[in-house]
Amino acid sequence: MPTDPILHEVYRIKEELNREIGGDMEKLFERFREFARQNPERMVQPKPKPIKRSKQQP
């Protein structure tokens, strides 16, 4: 079965990141937060969901 080059690259980056942070999830999330601060234009800004109001009974 041929290997998918995209998956191969994703796994390679995952392993590299894991080595850099030593498996520490807090360090990983700090990297995400720092990236978001430095690149706000690349972050998704979801639209707020409308509030469903129930019918009020008298």
MARZAVEX-669920 format. One record per residue: residue in one letter; x, y, z of N, C-alpha, C in turn; residue number from 1. Coordinates in Angstrom, 1 decimal. Example, Ala and Ser with C-alpha at 12.3 -4.5 7.8 and 13.67 -1.06 7.14 Angstrom:
+-----+--------+--------+--------+--------+--------+--------+--------+--------+--------+-----+
: res :    nc1 :    nc2 :    nc3 :   cac1 :   cac2 :   cac3 :    cc1 :    cc2 :    cc3 :   n :
+-----+--------+--------+--------+--------+--------+--------+--------+--------+--------+-----+
:   a :   13.2 :   -5.7 :    7.8 :   12.3 :   -4.5 :    7.8 :   13.2 :   -3.3 :    7.8 :   1 :
:   s :   12.8 :   -2.2 :    7.1 :   13.7 :   -1.1 :    7.1 :   12.9 :    0.0 :    7.9 :   2 :
+-----+--------+--------+--------+--------+--------+--------+--------+--------+--------+-----+
***
This chain:
+-----+--------+--------+--------+--------+--------+--------+--------+--------+--------+-----+
: res :    nc1 :    nc2 :    nc3 :   cac1 :   cac2 :   cac3 :    cc1 :    cc2 :    cc3 :   n :
+-----+--------+--------+--------+--------+--------+--------+--------+--------+--------+-----+
:   m :    0.9 :   -1.2 :    0.0 :    0.0 :    0.0 :    0.0 :    0.9 :    1.2 :    0.0 :   1 :
:   p :    0.7 :    2.2 :   -1.0 :    1.5 :    3.4 :   -1.0 :    1.2 :    4.3 :    0.2 :   2 :
:   t :    2.2 :    5.0 :    0.6 :    2.0 :    5.9 :    1.8 :    1.6 :    7.2 :    1.2 :   3 :
:   d :    0.8 :    7.9 :    2.0 :    0.3 :    9.2 :    1.6 :    1.3 :   10.3 :    2.0 :   4 :
:   p :    1.9 :   11.0 :    1.0 :    2.9 :   12.0 :    1.4 :    2.5 :   13.1 :    2.3 :   5 :
:   i :    1.2 :   13.4 :    2.3 :    0.7 :   14.5 :    3.2 :    0.7 :   14.0 :    4.6 :   6 :
:   l :    0.2 :   12.7 :    4.8 :    0.1 :   12.1 :    6.1 :    1.6 :   11.9 :    6.6 :   7 :
:   h :    2.5 :   11.5 :    5.8 :    3.9 :   11.4 :    6.2 :    4.4 :   12.7 :    6.7 :   8 :
:   e :    4.1 :   13.8 :    6.0 :    4.6 :   15.1 :    6.5 :    4.0 :   15.5 :    7.8 :   9 :
:   v :    2.7 :   15.3 :    7.9 :    2.0 :   15.6 :    9.2 :    2.6 :   14.8 :   10.3 :  10 :
:   y :    2.8 :   13.5 :   10.1 :    3.4 :   12.7 :   11.2 :    4.8 :   13.2 :   11.5 :  11 :
:   r :    5.6 :   13.6 :   10.5 :    6.9 :   14.0 :   10.7 :    6.9 :   15.3 :   11.6 :  12 :
:   i :    6.1 :   16.2 :   11.2 :    6.0 :   17.5 :   12.0 :    5.5 :   17.2 :   13.4 :  13 :
:   k :    4.5 :   16.3 :   13.6 :    4.1 :   15.9 :   14.9 :    5.2 :   15.4 :   15.8 :  14 :
:   e :    6.0 :   14.5 :   15.2 :    7.1 :   14.0 :   16.0 :    8.2 :   15.1 :   16.3 :  15 :
:   e :    8.4 :   16.0 :   15.4 :    9.4 :   17.0 :   15.6 :    8.9 :   18.0 :   16.7 :  16 :
:   l :    7.6 :   18.3 :   16.7 :    7.0 :   19.2 :   17.7 :    7.1 :   18.5 :   19.1 :  17 :
:   n :    6.8 :   17.2 :   19.1 :    6.8 :   16.4 :   20.3 :    8.2 :   16.4 :   20.9 :  18 :
:   r :    9.3 :   16.3 :   20.1 :   10.6 :   16.3 :   20.6 :   11.0 :   17.7 :   21.2 :  19 :
:   e :   10.5 :   18.8 :   20.5 :   10.8 :   20.1 :   20.9 :   10.2 :   20.5 :   22.3 :  20 :
:   i :    9.0 :   20.0 :   22.5 :    8.3 :   20.4 :   23.7 :    8.3 :   19.3 :   24.8 :  21 :
:   g :    8.9 :   18.1 :   24.4 :    9.1 :   17.1 :   25.4 :    7.8 :   16.5 :   25.8 :  22 :
:   g :    6.7 :   16.5 :   25.0 :    5.5 :   15.9 :   25.4 :    4.7 :   16.8 :   26.3 :  23 :
:   d :    5.1 :   18.0 :   26.6 :    4.4 :   18.9 :   27.6 :    3.3 :   19.7 :   26.9 :  24 :
:   m :    2.1 :   19.3 :   27.2 :    0.9 :   19.9 :   26.5 :    0.8 :   21.4 :   26.8 :  25 :
:   e :    1.2 :   21.8 :   28.0 :    1.1 :   23.3 :   28.3 :    2.1 :   24.0 :   27.4 :  26 :
:   k :    3.3 :   23.5 :   27.1 :    4.2 :   24.2 :   26.2 :    3.6 :   24.2 :   24.8 :  27 :
:   l :    2.9 :   23.2 :   24.4 :    2.3 :   23.1 :   23.1 :    1.2 :   24.2 :   23.0 :  28 :
:   f :    0.3 :   24.3 :   24.0 :   -0.7 :   25.3 :   24.0 :   -0.1 :   26.8 :   24.0 :  29 :
:   e :    1.0 :   26.9 :   24.8 :    1.6 :   28.2 :   24.8 :    2.1 :   28.6 :   23.4 :  30 :
:   r :    2.6 :   27.6 :   22.7 :    3.1 :   27.9 :   21.3 :    1.9 :   28.3 :   20.4 :  31 :
:   f :    0.8 :   27.6 :   20.6 :   -0.4 :   28.0 :   19.9 :   -0.9 :   29.4 :   20.2 :  32 :
:   r :   -0.9 :   29.8 :   21.5 :   -1.3 :   31.1 :   21.9 :   -0.3 :   32.2 :   21.3 :  33 :
:   e :    1.0 :   31.9 :   21.3 :    1.9 :   32.8 :   20.8 :    1.8 :   33.0 :   19.3 :  34 :
:   f :    1.5 :   31.9 :   18.6 :    1.3 :   32.0 :   17.2 :    0.0 :   32.8 :   16.9 :  35 :
:   a :   -1.0 :   32.6 :   17.7 :   -2.2 :   33.4 :   17.5 :   -2.0 :   34.9 :   17.7 :  36 :
:   r :   -1.2 :   35.2 :   18.7 :   -0.9 :   36.6 :   19.0 :   -0.1 :   37.3 :   17.8 :  37 :
:   q :    0.8 :   36.5 :   17.3 :    1.7 :   37.0 :   16.2 :    1.0 :   37.0 :   14.9 :  38 :
:   n :    0.0 :   36.2 :   14.7 :   -0.7 :   36.1 :   13.4 :   -2.2 :   36.1 :   13.5 :  39 :
:   p :   -2.7 :   37.2 :   14.0 :   -4.2 :   37.3 :   14.2 :   -5.0 :   37.2 :   12.9 :  40 :
:   e :   -4.4 :   37.6 :   11.8 :   -5.1 :   37.5 :   10.5 :   -5.3 :   36.0 :   10.1 :  41 :
:   r :   -4.5 :   35.1 :   10.6 :   -4.7 :   33.7 :   10.3 :   -5.6 :   32.9 :   11.2 :  42 :
:   m :   -6.2 :   33.6 :   12.2 :   -7.0 :   32.9 :   13.1 :   -8.5 :   33.1 :   12.7 :  43 :
:   v :   -9.3 :   32.0 :   12.9 :  -10.7 :   32.0 :   12.6 :  -11.4 :   32.8 :   13.6 :  44 :
:   q :  -12.3 :   33.6 :   13.2 :  -13.2 :   34.4 :   14.1 :  -14.6 :   33.9 :   13.9 :  45 :
:   p :  -15.0 :   32.9 :   14.6 :  -16.4 :   32.4 :   14.4 :  -17.5 :   33.4 :   14.7 :  46 :
:   k :  -18.5 :   33.4 :   14.0 :  -19.6 :   34.3 :   14.2 :  -20.4 :   33.8 :   15.4 :  47 :
:   p :  -20.9 :   34.7 :   16.3 :  -21.6 :   34.2 :   17.5 :  -22.9 :   33.6 :   17.0 :  48 :
:   k :  -23.3 :   32.6 :   17.8 :  -24.6 :   31.9 :   17.5 :  -25.7 :   32.7 :   18.0 :  49 :
:   p :  -26.8 :   32.8 :   17.3 :  -27.9 :   33.6 :   17.7 :  -28.5 :   32.9 :   19.0 :  50 :
:   i :  -29.0 :   33.7 :   19.9 :  -29.7 :   33.2 :   21.1 :  -31.1 :   32.8 :   20.8 :  51 :
:   k :  -31.5 :   31.6 :   21.1 :  -32.9 :   31.2 :   20.9 :  -33.6 :   31.6 :   22.1 :  52 :
:   r :  -34.6 :   32.4 :   21.9 :  -35.4 :   32.8 :   23.0 :  -36.7 :   32.0 :   23.1 :  53 :
:   s :  -37.1 :   31.5 :   24.2 :  -38.3 :   30.7 :   24.3 :  -39.4 :   31.7 :   24.5 :  54 :
:   k :  -40.6 :   31.2 :   24.1 :  -41.8 :   32.0 :   24.3 :  -42.1 :   32.1 :   25.8 :  55 :
:   q :  -42.3 :   33.3 :   26.3 :  -42.6 :   33.5 :   27.7 :  -44.1 :   33.4 :   27.9 :  56 :
:   q :  -44.5 :   32.7 :   28.9 :  -45.9 :   32.5 :   29.2 :  -46.3 :   33.6 :   30.2 :  57 :
:   p :  -47.6 :   34.1 :   30.0 :  -48.0 :   35.2 :   30.9 :  -48.3 :   34.7 :   32.3 :  58 :
+-----+--------+--------+--------+--------+--------+--------+--------+--------+--------+-----+
***
